[in-house]
Every structure is written in structure tokens, then in C-alpha cells.
């Protein structure tokens, strides 16, 4: 690799300031470069020597002004106090203020960085807004428009009071500190501790910073070392050199530097690849790192960097690191808001935001899903046994209530280890200050278990301890805002500030910053050089970043006053991009090729530029575009197959004795693999709290009420007075059925109340239909029974000529006789079309369509079972099975329609097909496999464990 810039800087220090020690000061754009610079300054003979003082520009300005940088919450608090001072009685509540405060904080930062007079800038801004509200028709401004203009006219006062409040506390945002140093340099001891100051590696320098640097350089005690290449500086069309070209013409900053010629002379290999998906990029990067480690000795990894233009890829990238990467360093810090502990505290806050007071007492109840999410969190298992957590969870699910109070779960066993924490989690906290205290107590409750993790988990323990410490800092600051300053008034504002603060507070990693592969963001690469660079998310709107930014100052006014615009931001990113390539030998530029709903999938224009321009500039630049595709693209795995071993066969025989229902056999016909998971393995769906009555419970309640109504009338149909009595008791009967089948659930409010009314309406309309049916007692019409168990048997012989008797069973919702026909009626609360029932047994068992005719199969199954019940069905040829759907009662009884096939013949044909199906089921050589119709997998509960398709991608 070409000599790194920081090595050049170290050589310059050794040659020109050999004995300066810490009387020499070096100022760099960021802190990261200082670590590498100190490494390069170590003498070859390892004789101890004094290192120079090394600062980032932010730290240097803070040191000379003796002003500390406030955290975001401190800045917001100070700005709100300024708002209250300026607006007086018209001041907005803090909850409304924070929505627009961030943009104003940023505008004040830039105003001071660029040494713009607030009165002048914001005076123009208020006039611009006034013009936008100009009414040529002479109509007076509304109160809203007047307040709008008054706000912009008050911005200079906002700035004055905001600055004053911070300075009283010895605080200053970076722009303000730079302004003070630039406007009154004689007030600050630039040279008290240093004889010479070197500014190195800068590119886009704000005017306030330039003024400070000029003051130091003009004194003869300062100098600037630039890092630039003639490729992008001398070419006026290259935006990467835009700021440097201007700075080099300023004689007060010293003479222009000798530009490097790395792009013209140093050979580099650039590989460009578009990969679908965010995670796909990290998988490719991991594979590249593996190849680098395999092809070279592992010391080359110390010269390798993975740069994330999109820093949200950090966690996926860490998971994609291959085993060969034994040492790595993350320079950007762990994002606090992506940590499991943050998610736990955020969930607790969210649960309290959505809590509701219990009527008549001081307790509150919490939404069950959020409570369950917290109780099943991994860190809760540090303070409670898994068995006890499951006990509480099952108790909550069994209640079938959307909101749960502490009293509801305190009935658990006294020794349950969850209860102490549950009492803490579910303590009433209706105000921000009480919630802050509660969160502090929870943090303390978790501190000891986290610190007490086993030695094997010491790295995880260290990370969790650091995360918990940072969360505690945020909570303490929010407590101060809500108590001492009295700013927070609602839990929603508390939640918003908690999330904002966590988003701006990365947790530092403790590792080997000078060894191993470096994983960093784009800004961390300033002044650093690597032999191998892997750049991820090299997409437009990531590199460079998009045009949008939060500001009150419009583009035209920004351009007029010299404030940075999106074009300036793009020029800054262009410099970082080309400087990163400048001394590198092997570069991989990876972008997400997958388009989203808003387009996307476009590689950065910087990539398009180097493809077109670099090879033409010098033949030493070799560019190769790679076409990456996943190893499974346009291919699928062989469908999974489950062979029938002895355990499976024993389970099938056990099921044969208990009996197969039409629902069970439908599963087999829909997909044998689904049948295996649901029936053979008995893998149930995850039990969820039924906060809203589902369609199955609704159907069960309707069935129950009709069974209770009709059972007393066996042998006849109800009369007119009977129907009136039934109608009068519908509400009571539905309520009783709900209490039985939806025990503990709330049926008095919300959607559940509407569903109860639907059940009552359906039953009423059904009874009205029955009352007007004009059944004829003289012709023998009568009701026979409800919820009747039917069964039959099929006898099979296995390979050893052993007989296996298989029970078939089903429950008929209603059986009656009308016009000489015995009807087997199945109630449906879903939609049914007559066309769904126009099937023959051959069509049903052929099973050659995307959807399986479950309803027709069920009716044929009942009709087949009826042959085994001559007491109920003395004339098999006069048996009809059909459906009554409550969704469309006007259709009445919808019979199974097999065309010209007689009912008895149909039942016999169905029996033959069913016997063949059962023979295959009990044939040990016939495995369970997946249905050939993929659409049936769409709503399958087992598709995640079936893994019919590749679940992961290899690159």
C-alpha cells in the first residue's frame, strides 16, 4: 500500500519537530485518526518519547474556549426556556415544542459555524415568509398567519437567549464555540500549552473554523497539511476537489501543497457488485473477507476496512463476519437503540403509554400483548425462572382479556419469581416523573443479574452493563426535565425523547482499535488509509446522502448567505469517497440492487463516474463489474420428505383407534406434510389471547345456542309460540354460550360487542326462516337431533395380513327429515356458494386444483358415515347432506350436488376412494411430502418449519 497520510504526518513531525513532545499540538478532523497517528509516531528503536497533544477539531475548540458540548436533551431544554422567555404567555407546551425544535437547533449551529449575523439572516427569513403570506386581495391575516410571522421575527431573540442560557452553564454547541474563538481570538489561550499547532487532513472547513486556523497560521506558530490528489483537485469538474481548490488559493492559509498522483501512478483493482437486499451485501462482504484471510497472511486484515455508507448495516455485518476474522474493531460504536436492553425499556415505556386506569380504584391495566412481550424478553429470564414466566404467560392468555391488571396475575403461586418484578413493571405511573422513577428502579433491579452473568458471557456482560449505564443516564436526564425543570407533561413526550436520546447515543466498543479489520462509517474514514476497502450501500441517496434536511431556512436563502446546501454535502461525500480510494489497492464497491416501492436499487453516481473516467485517466485503474446472484436463484430445494418410521406408525395406529374426523383427513388431502405436523406430531398453533372473538368462537356459540334451542323438540318441529319464546331468549342464550366458550373475555364493549350482536342477528334470522318454512307434520317432517356423533369403520390389512380397524367420526350439526328426505345439515358462518358443492367423489380425491373442496369433502364424509346408522337413516338412498350458511340465509339448504350420481352410489364411491387414501396413509413405504400446489402453502402455519424453499442465501 502507498504510504498512509498519517504516516506522512508522523514523518513530518519526526523530521521538523523532533523534540517538541506535547508542546506540539496536532488537530485532526476526528478522534479516530489520533489513535493511528500515535501508532506511527512510535520510534523504530522503541525508546520512550513524548507524543504530541492530538485533538479532534471539536475537542480542540472546546479545550481553548473551556466550554463543554451539551447533550441533545440539554440543548432542547435550553431552547425551550428561550422560547418561553421570548413568547411569554403565548409559549407552546413542551410537548408541542419538541416537534420543530430540532430543525431550529441545527439552523443555529450552522448560523454560528458560518459567522452569519442572526439579525440579518432571520430578518431576511421573516421577510420571505411575509411575502409568502402576502394577500393582494387586501384581506387581513388570520391569527394563525400572524403567529407564524411573529415566530420568524423572533428568531434573533431565540438565538440570543439560547446562547446566553448555555454559556451561563459553561456549555456551547460546536458552532457557538467556534464563533466565539473566531470573533474574539485574543480572549482565548491558543498557545498557552503549545508552541506549534498542525492542522492535518481537512477538506470542507466552516468559516468560523477557517478564521481560527488563519489566526494561528498567521502568528507563525501553525501550519496546515493537506491530503489531496491531483486527479480530483486539478479537474474543475470534479466536485470532490471543490472546497480544496478554493482553500488552496487563500494565501493566508499558507502555500498550496504538492498534490499526490496516486490515481495516475498507483495500481488499484476496483470490483463493483450489485446485490439484492441489505443483508445480501453483508453476506458478500463476509465472503470477501474470508477470501482475503485465506489468500494472504492474517496481517493483511490489519490493513482492511469495511465501510458502511448506511450505518444501520452494522449489526448484520457483525453477524456476517466469518470465523477467519478473529480480531476486528467497530469504530462507530454500538447503536443503543438497536440493543435488546433498549427494546426492553422502550417496551415498558410503551406499555405505560397505552395503559388505562381501572374504574373505581387507583390501579391501572396494561395491554396484554405488550405485557407478554416484556415478560418473554431475554433479560427478564435473568431475574425469574422460565417455568414461572410460562406460568404467568399462560395465566394471561387464559383470561382472554385485552387489558390486564396486577391483581389479575397476583393469584399465581406465592413462590413465583416473576411476581416481584411484575409488581414493579405494573406499578401505576401516569406522569413522566413517576415513570422515570419506576424505570430507575427497574434498571437497578436488572443491574445485579446482568453484572452476574457467567464468565463465558463476559463480553456480553460488559456490553449489557455499558448499555444499561447509558440507558440510566438518559432516564436520569428525563427525570430532571420532568421534576427540576417541569418540562415533560405527558408519557408520549417522555417516550419520544427517550427514543431520540438513544438514537443519538452510541455505546462505545472496547476492543483493539489498531488491530484487525476495521468496521466504520464513512465519516470515520477521514485521514485513514487501507490497502483493502469494502464499501457497502454504495447507492444513490446513501452515497451521497439525500437532499432532505430539517431546516427552517429555504434553499435560496441558504445559497445567498453561503450556508451549506445539499450540493455542498454531496461535494463533501465525493471527497471522502475519492480519498478512501486514493491509497487503496483492492476496492469492492457493493450496492443494493433491489428496488423498493419508491424505486431505489440504483448505484451511486460516484460509481458511474469512476467507471467512465478513471480508466481513461490512467490505465493503472482496473475496474471489474461483478454479476452476483444467490446460489438458489431460480431454483428450489427438493421438497422435504418424512419417512414413516416405527414411531410414526405407532402414532398413526393410535390415531386410528381414536378416530379420524373429516377435518383431519382434509389436512391430509390438502398437504400430507401439514397433516404430519398438525396431526402426527401434534404441533399446535401458538396460543394467543383471543382479545377479539374469532370466527371459530363465533361459530361455536351459534352452534351451541341452536343446539340448546332445538334439542327439546326431537321428533317434531317447534311451533309458532316456541319460536317466539326462542327469539325472546336469544340474548340470554348467546350470553350464556359466550360465558362458556369465551370465558373471561370482554363482550360488553368494542368489536366484541358488535360480534355478539352479529351472533344474535344471525340466530334471529335463522329462527325467522325456520318459522316460515311450513314444515308438514302430516308428511312426517320432523327434527331428529342436533350435534349428533356419527361414526363408521374401515378395515385394512397390512403387509403381514394383520387387520387394522380404523375409526371414522364426525359431528352433524343438525339432522332432520323434510319431504321424506333425511337431511344432514352443517352450519357455516362463512361464505358458501352452491358451486362449492357441485363435486363428485372422483373430483374431490383427484385433488388437482390449487384449492381443495373441503366443504364438499365434509358433506360426503357425513353421507358415508350415515350408512352405519340405520336408526337415524333407515333409507340410505334418501339421505342428503348440505349446508346452511348464516352469511346468506336466503339460499336456505344447499345440498351436496353430485350430478346424476345417486346418493347411495356416491357414498359407496366415496368409501372406495377413502379406503384407498387410508391404505396410502398406513403404507409404511409411502412418505409424507409437500403438496405440489404452492398456493396452499400461503396460509399454512407450518411453512416456516417445513422449509419448502431455501430459507437463507449463500454467496
Rosetta blueprint (number, residue, H / E / L):
1 X L
2 X L
3 X L
4 X L
5 X H
6 X H
7 X H
8 X H
9 X H
10 X H
11 X H
12 X H
13 X H
14 X H
15 X H
16 X H
17 X L
18 X L
19 X L
20 X L
21 X H
22 X H
23 X H
24 X E
25 X E
26 X E
27 X E
28 X E
29 X L
30 X L
31 X L
32 X H
33 X H
34 X H
35 X H
36 X H
37 X H
38 X H
39 X H
40 X H
41 X L
42 X L
43 X L
44 X L
45 X L
46 X L
47 X L
48 X L
49 X L
50 X L
51 X L
52 X L
53 X E
54 X E
55 X E
56 X E
57 X H
58 X H
59 X H
60 X H
61 X H
62 X H
63 X H
64 X H
65 X H
66 X L
67 X L
68 X E
69 X L
70 X L
71 X L
72 X H
73 X H
74 X H
75 X H
76 X H
77 X H
78 X H
79 X H
80 X H
81 X H
82 X H
83 X H
84 X H
85 X H
86 X H
87 X H
88 X H
89 X H
90 X H
91 X L
92 X L
93 X L
94 X H
95 X H
96 X H
97 X H
98 X H
99 X H
100 X H
101 X H
102 X H
103 X H
104 X H
105 X H
106 X H
107 X H
108 X H
109 X H
110 X H
111 X H
112 X H
113 X H
114 X L
115 X L
116 X L
117 X L
118 X H
119 X H
120 X H
121 X H
122 X H
123 X H
124 X H
125 X H
126 X H
127 X H
128 X H
129 X H
130 X H
131 X H
132 X H
133 X L
134 X L
135 X L
136 X L
137 X L
138 X L
139 X L
140 X L
141 X L
142 X L
143 X H
144 X H
145 X H
146 X H
147 X H
148 X H
149 X H
150 X H
151 X H
152 X H
153 X H
154 X L
155 X H
156 X H
157 X H
158 X H
159 X H
160 X H
161 X H
162 X H
163 X H
164 X H
165 X H
166 X H
167 X H
168 X H
169 X L
170 X L
171 X E
172 X L
173 X L
174 X H
175 X H
176 X H
177 X H
178 X H
179 X H
180 X H
181 X H
182 X H
183 X H
184 X L
185 X H
186 X H
187 X H
188 X L
189 X L
190 X L
191 X L
192 X L
193 X L
194 X L
195 X L
196 X E
197 X E
198 X E
199 X E
200 X E
201 X L
202 X L
203 X L
204 X L
205 X L
206 X L
207 X H
208 X H
209 X H
210 X H
211 X H
212 X H
213 X H
214 X H
215 X H
216 X H
217 X H
218 X H
219 X L
220 X L
221 X L
222 X E
223 X E
224 X E
225 X E
226 X L
227 X L
228 X L
229 X E
230 X H
231 X H
232 X H
233 X H
234 X L
235 X L
236 X L
237 X L
238 X L
239 X H
240 X H
241 X H
242 X H
243 X H
244 X H
245 X H
246 X H
247 X H
248 X H
249 X L
250 X L
251 X H
252 X H
253 X H
254 X L
255 X L
256 X L
257 X L
258 X L
259 X L
260 X E
261 X L
262 X H
263 X H
264 X H
265 X H
266 X L
267 X L
268 X E
269 X E
270 X E
271 X E
272 X E
273 X E
274 X E
275 X E
276 X L
277 X L
278 X H
279 X H
280 X H
281 X H
282 X H
283 X H
284 X H
285 X H
286 X H
287 X H
288 X H
289 X H
290 X H
291 X H
292 X H
293 X H
294 X H
295 X H
296 X L
297 X L
298 X H
299 X H
300 X H
301 X H
302 X H
303 X H
304 X E
305 X E
306 X E
307 X E
308 X E
309 X L
310 X L
311 X H
312 X H
313 X H
314 X H
315 X H
316 X H
317 X H
318 X H
319 X H
320 X H
321 X L
322 X L
323 X L
324 X L
325 X L
326 X L
327 X L
328 X E
329 X E
330 X E
331 X L
332 X L
333 X L
334 X E
335 X L
336 X H
337 X H
338 X H
339 X L
340 X H
341 X H
342 X H
343 X H
344 X H
345 X H
346 X H
347 X H
348 X H
349 X H
350 X H
351 X H
352 X H
353 X H
354 X L
355 X L
356 X E
357 X E
358 X L
359 X L
360 X L
361 X L
362 X L
363 X L
364 X E
365 X E
366 X E
367 X E
368 X H
369 X H
370 X H
371 X H
372 X H
373 X H
374 X H
375 X H
376 X L
377 X L
378 X H
379 X H
380 X H
381 X H
382 X H
383 X L
384 X L
385 X L
386 X H
387 X H
388 X H
389 X H
390 X H
391 X H
392 X H
393 X H
394 X H
395 X H
396 X H
397 X H
398 X H
399 X H
400 X L
401 X L
402 X L
403 X E
404 X E
405 X E
406 X H
407 X H
408 X H
409 X H
410 X L
411 X L
412 X L
413 X L
414 X L
415 X L
416 X L
417 X L
418 X L
419 X H
420 X H
421 X H
422 X H
423 X H
424 X H
425 X H
426 X L
427 X L
428 X L
429 X L
430 X L
431 X L
432 X H
433 X H
434 X H
435 X H
436 X H
437 X H
438 X H
439 X H
440 X H
441 X H
442 X H
443 X H
444 X H
445 X H
446 X H
447 X H
448 X H
449 X H
450 X H
451 X H
452 X L
453 X L
454 X L
455 X H
456 X H
457 X H
458 X H
459 X H
460 X H
461 X H
462 X H
463 X H
464 X H
465 X H
466 X H
467 X H
468 X H
469 X H
470 X H
471 X H
472 X H
473 X H
474 X H
475 X H
476 X H
477 X H
478 X H
479 X H
480 X H
481 X H
482 X H
483 X H
484 X L
485 X L
486 X L
487 X L
488 X L
489 X L
490 X L
491 X H
492 X H
493 X H
494 X H
495 X H
496 X H
497 X H
498 X H
499 X H
500 X H
501 X H
502 X H
503 X H
504 X L
505 X L
506 X L
507 X E
508 X L
509 X L
510 X L
511 X L
512 X L
513 X L
514 X L
515 X L
516 X L
517 X E
518 X E
519 X E
520 X E
521 X E
522 X L
523 X H
524 X H
525 X H
526 X L
527 X L
528 X L
529 X L
530 X L
531 X L
532 X E
533 X E
534 X E
535 X E
536 X E
537 X L
538 X L
539 X E
540 X L
541 X E
542 X E
543 X L
544 X L
545 X E
546 X L
547 X L
548 X L
549 X L
550 X L
551 X L
552 X L
553 X L
554 X L
555 X H
556 X H
557 X H
558 X H
559 X H
560 X H
561 X H
562 X L
563 X L
564 X L
565 X L
566 X H
567 X H
568 X H
569 X H
570 X H
571 X H
572 X H
573 X H
574 X H
575 X H
576 X H
577 X H
578 X H
579 X H
580 X H
581 X H
582 X H
583 X L
584 X L
585 X L
586 X E
587 X E
588 X E
589 X E
590 X E
591 X E
592 X E
593 X L
594 X L
595 X L
596 X E
597 X L
598 X L
599 X E
600 X L
601 X L
602 X L
603 X E
604 X L
605 X H
606 X H
607 X H
608 X H
609 X H
610 X H
611 X H
612 X H
613 X H
614 X H
615 X H
616 X H
617 X H
618 X L
619 X L
620 X L
621 X E
622 X E
623 X E
624 X E
625 X E
626 X E
627 X E
628 X L
629 X L
630 X L
631 X L
632 X L
633 X L
634 X L
635 X L
636 X L
637 X L
638 X L
639 X L
640 X L
641 X E
642 X E
643 X L
644 X L
645 X L
646 X H
647 X H
648 X H
649 X H
650 X H
651 X H
652 X H
653 X H
654 X H
655 X H
656 X H
657 X H
658 X H
659 X L
660 X E
661 X L
662 X H
663 X H
664 X H
665 X H
666 X H
667 X H
668 X H
669 X H
670 X H
671 X L
672 X H
673 X H
674 X H
675 X H
676 X H
677 X H
678 X H
679 X H
680 X H
681 X L
682 X L
683 X L
684 X L
685 X L
686 X L
687 X L
688 X L
689 X L
690 X L
691 X L
692 X L
693 X L
694 X L
695 X H
696 X H
697 X H
698 X H
699 X H
700 X H
701 X H
702 X H
703 X H
704 X H
705 X H
706 X H
707 X H
708 X H
709 X H
710 X H
711 X H
712 X H
713 X H
714 X L
715 X L
716 X L
717 X L
718 X L
719 X L
720 X H
721 X H
722 X H
723 X H
724 X H
725 X H
726 X H
727 X H
728 X H
729 X L
730 X H
731 X H
732 X H
733 X H
734 X H
735 X H
736 X H
737 X H
738 X H
739 X H
740 X H
741 X H
742 X L
743 X L
744 X L
745 X L
746 X L
747 X L
748 X L
749 X L
750 X H
751 X H
752 X H
753 X H
754 X H
755 X H
756 X H
757 X H
758 X H
759 X H
760 X H
761 X H
762 X H
763 X H
764 X H
765 X H
766 X H
767 X H
768 X H
769 X H
770 X H
771 X H
772 X L
773 X L
774 X L
775 X L
776 X L
777 X L
778 X L
779 X L
780 X L
781 X L
782 X E
783 X E
784 X E
785 X E
786 X E
787 X E
788 X E
789 X E
790 X E
791 X E
792 X E
793 X E
794 X E
795 X E
796 X E
797 X E
798 X L
799 X L
800 X L
801 X L
802 X L
803 X E
804 X E
805 X E
806 X E
807 X E
808 X E
809 X E
810 X E
811 X E
812 X E
813 X E
814 X E
815 X E
816 X E
817 X E
818 X E
819 X L
820 X L
821 X E
822 X E
823 X E
824 X E
825 X E
826 X E
827 X E
828 X E
829 X L
830 X L
831 X L
832 X L
833 X L
834 X H
835 X H
836 X H
837 X H
838 X E
839 X L
840 X L
841 X H
842 X H
843 X H
844 X H
845 X H
846 X H
847 X L
848 X L
849 X L
850 X L
851 X L
852 X L
853 X L
854 X H
855 X H
856 X H
857 X H
858 X H
859 X H
860 X H
861 X H
862 X H
863 X H
864 X H
865 X H
866 X H
867 X L
868 X L
869 X L
870 X L
871 X L
872 X L
873 X L
874 X L
875 X L
876 X H
877 X H
878 X H
879 X E
880 X E
881 X E
882 X E
883 X E
884 X E
885 X E
886 X H
887 X H
888 X H
889 X H
890 X H
891 X H
892 X L
893 X L
894 X E
895 X E
896 X L
897 X E
898 X L
899 X L
900 X L
901 X L
902 X L
903 X H
904 X H
905 X H
906 X H
907 X H
908 X H
909 X H
910 X H
911 X H
912 X H
913 X H
914 X H
915 X H
916 X H
917 X H
918 X H
919 X H
920 X H
921 X H
922 X L
923 X L
924 X L
925 X L
926 X L
927 X L
928 X E
929 X E
930 X L
931 X L
932 X L
933 X L
934 X H
935 X H
936 X H
937 X H
938 X L
939 X L
940 X L
941 X L
942 X L
943 X H
944 X H
945 X H
946 X H
947 X L
948 X L
949 X L
950 X L
951 X L
952 X L
953 X L
954 X L
955 X L
